[in-house]
Amino acid sequence: MHPVSPEEDAWTLHETFLEILRRLNQAAEEGIEVHGLEFTEMERLLDRFWTHRSAGIQLDSALSLLVENGLVGTADDPAFSWVRNRTVGRRFQITPLGKSYLLRQLEETGRIR
């Protein structure tokens, strides 16, 4: 395996951010009565996305950066979800800023990588 350049690392992180935003946007559009995804739900959804290239990226760190930059918000109020058939805790949700960033990336590239 060849050494990874800083540009490749940055691109992998960017792709991870976009995949997280895409998944959160998809969850918001599905109209589930309790909006957002819990950390464990995000882990499960991203299982197929993670590759050997993105193995060094920690989901909690990526989510923290997205929250700090206002692209993702959190909801900490426990709520019962009839769809999930359980009480859900802390959830991550895409913000309007995150949605506009995701749409801008889609417009620029014609697709989300």
N, C-alpha and C positions, 0 to 999 in steps of 0.2 A: 504494500500500500504506500502511495506517495505521501509526502508530508503535505499537510493542509496549509494553504496560505491564509493570511489574515483576511483577505478579501473573500475567500471561500467560507471562512468562519462567520463573517458578517452576513454574507448572503444566506447561509443556513439559518442563522438567527432570525433574519428578516422573513424567510419562508415560514419559520415556526410561528412568528407573530401573526402572519397572514392566515395560517391554518387555524390558530386559536380564534382569531376574529371571525373567520368563516364559520367555524363551528358554533360560536356564540350567536352569530347573526342567524344561522339556520335554526337554532333553538328558539330565538325570539320570534321568528317568522312562523314557527309551527303553532304558536298560540296556546301553548300549555298554560294552564291556569296559574301555576307558580313559575314565574319567569326566572331564567338563569340556569346555569349548570353548576353542580357541586364539583369540588376538586376531583373526587374519585370518578365522577361521570366524565370529566374532561380527560382524565388519564385513559379511561376505557376507549373513548372516542379517538384519541390520538395514537392508540396502539399501532394502527396500520400505517400512520404517518411516520412514526419514529423509524429511522434507519441507522446504519452504522455512522453516517455523517452527523446526525443530530443527537447521537448518544451522549455527548458532553453537555447538552443543554438540559437544564433542570426545569420542569414545568412550573414549579413554585416560583423560581426566579423570573421566568418569562412572564408569568401572570403578574408578579409584583411590579415589573417594569411597565407593563401595559396599564396597570392601575395607577402607578405614579405619574404616568404621562396622560392620563385621562381618557385613554381609549377603551378601558374596561372599568366598570364599577362593580361594587359588591352590595349584596343585600344580606344582612346578618340576622334578620328576624326569622325565627323558626315558623314554618307554615306547613300545614298538612296538604299534601298533593294527592288528589284522587287518582291521577294518572299513574303516579309512582307508587301509590298505596302505602305511603309512609310520610313521616314528618321530615322535611328537608331543612338543612341548616344553612350555613354560609354558601351563597351562590354568587357566581360571576356572571355579569351581564355586559353586553356590548353597549357602549354609550353612543350618542349621536356623532361625536367626534370620531369614534372608532368605526362607525358605519360609513361615514363620509370618506375616511382614509381607505377602507376596504373597497368602496365603490370607485374611488380615484385610481387605485391600483388595478382594478378590473378594467377601467376605461383605458388606462395607459398600455396595458399589456394584451388586452383582449381576452384575458382569462386570469384566474388566480393560479399561480404556479403550483 
